[in-house]
């Protein structure tokens, strides 16, 4: 398995997708399968080691809706999906709910947020860039950020601000294309060496590839 070094994120994603592809059973209810991961300071510190933080989560879909919490990389995330009535399009939200100590005293009770749409792109293709849990899987591509997203935490944003790195592209949005992980890696590596990031710090959550719906 490839390392979770952010600069080689897609190589890691590919190995994750291939590893889980054959292990997914056919769901009794429709399920949306998406690859989700949590990035921590330890992934920067030990970027030469394999990591198992990226996992495929399976969200049951009932009457066009799903809402469930998962444990990913030791942290809690909530995944919500809602189908639009007259088209095969889902509005999706993924929330990072931990560490609890980083939740704001007032305001939304999440640490990071990914928001996008999933649109039916037809039968899942048998290649390294598609999660294909079963023979009935239908591919759903992200509409806004086709390859997936990275959403950084408020704590990581504050570190970037203090270092004078926040405010210019690509560090001008809490959610960005997963391809921007290269720039995040460069910044995080420098900040880790300077002692501004600890191994236990939660830096971001991510999605990658497409999702699939198994009926």
N, C-alpha and C positions, 0 to 999 in steps of 0.2 A: 504494500500500500504506500502511496506517495505521502510525503510529509504535508502537514497543514500550513507550512510557510505560506504567508499570504501571497508572495510573489509567484508561487506555484499552485495557487488555489484551484485552478481548473483541472490540473493534473490530479490533484487530490479528489476533487469532485467526481472525476471520471472513474477512479478506482472505487469510490464509495458506491456509485450507481451500479457498477458491474457486480459488486459484492452482494448487494441486496436484491438485485433484479430477480434472481431465481428463487429467493427465499420467501417472497410474498405470496400468501395463499389467496385464493379467490374469496372475496368478501361476500357475506350473506346479505349485507346491505351495501348500497353504493358507498364507496370510500374514495376520498381525494388523497393522493399520495404526493408529498412534496419533500424535497431535501432541504433540511434546515440545520443550521449549526450555530454555535456560540464561540466567539473568539476571546481569548484571555491573554493576559500578559505572559503566561507560561508558554503559550504557543510562539511567542516572539523569542523567549529565552531558550526554548528547546526546539527551534525550528528544524533541526536536523533529525528529530525523532518523529515516529509515527504518532498520529492522534486519532481518536475515535469520536471526536466531538460532533462531526457531521453525521446525521442520521435521517432516515426516511420516516416521516411521521404519517400516520394514516388516520384521516378524519372521517368518521361516519357522516354521511349526508342523508338527512331525513326531511322529506318535503322541501327539498332544495336548500336546506340550511344545515350548518354544522358549527359546533362550538365546543372545544375541548382543550384541556390543559395537558402538557407533556413535560417530561424531564429531558433536557438536552444538555449534554456537557455539564451535568450537575446543577443546572439552573432550570427554573420553571418558565415555560412559555405558554401563551394561550394562542390558539389558532382558530379563526372564525371565517366562515365562508357563507355567502348568501347569493343564491341564483336569481337573476333577473327573470321576470315572469315570461316574457315573450322571446327570449333569445338564450342561447347556451353560453351565457357569460356570468361569471361569478365575481362579486366584490370580495376581496380577501384582506384580512388584517392579521398580522402576527405581532404579539406583544411580548416583550421580555419583562417578566414580573419580579425578578430577583436580580441582585441581592436586595433583600427587604430594607436594609439600612440605607440604600440609595434612592428609595422612593421619596418623592417630594412630600413635604408636610402638607401642602395644599396643591390641588390640581390633579391631573390624571395620575392614576396609580400604576404607572409602568416606567421602566427604565429606558427602553428603546422601542421603536415602532417601525414596522414595515407595512406599507399599504400599497396594494396593486390590484389589478384585475386579471382573471384567468379566462381565456377565450378558447373555445373548442377549435382545435387545429386538425382534427381527424384522428385516424388510428395511430397509435403509438408506433414509432419507428424503432427498429432493432439496431440501435447504435449507441455509442458511448455517451451521447449528450441527452438521452431521454431516460427517465425513470419508467420502466415498463414492468409493473408488478404482476401482470397476468395476461392471458390471451385475449381478454375482453377489454383491455385498457384503451382509453381514449386520451390522446395527448391534449393538454391544456397549456398554452403558452401564456407567459406574462405579457400583458398588453402594454404597460408603460415602460418596463425595463425587461426586455425579452429574455436576457440571460440570467436574470435574478438581481437581487439587491443586497446591499450592505447598509445597516442602520447602526450608527455609533451611539454609545451611551452618553448621558449628560456628563458623567465623570470624565470620559475620554475627550469630550468637547472642551471641558474646562482645562484639561492638560494642554490641548492644542492651542487654546486661547492664551494661556500663560506663556507658552513658548513662542507666541507671535505667528503661529501657523494658520490660525482660523480667519476666515473672511474672504479668502481668494480661492478660486476654482482649483482643485475639486473640494476643498475644505470649506464649503459655503452652504452645505445642506446636511441635515442629520441623516438623510437617506440618499444613497447614491447608487449608481450602477455597480454591479459586482466587479466589473472590469477595473474600477478605480481602486480595487484592493491593492494594486501595485504601489500606488502613492501612499495609501495607508500604511503599508508594510514599511516603506522607507521612513516615514515619519515615526512610526511606533518603534522601530529598531533604534533609531537615534535617541528617542526619549527614554527607552528602556536602559540604554547604556549610560544615560545621564542620571539615572535613578528617579526619573519622573513617573515611571510605570512600574508597578510591582507584579510579580508572577500571578498573584491572586486577583488582580484587577480584571473586571469584565469590560471588554473594549467595544464589542459589537455583536450583532446577530446577522445572519445572512441566509439567503435562499439562492438556489442555483438551478440551472437547466430549466426544464418545464416541469409541470406537475402532470399526474395522470389520474383519471377517474376510472375505477374498476366497478363494474356493475355485476 
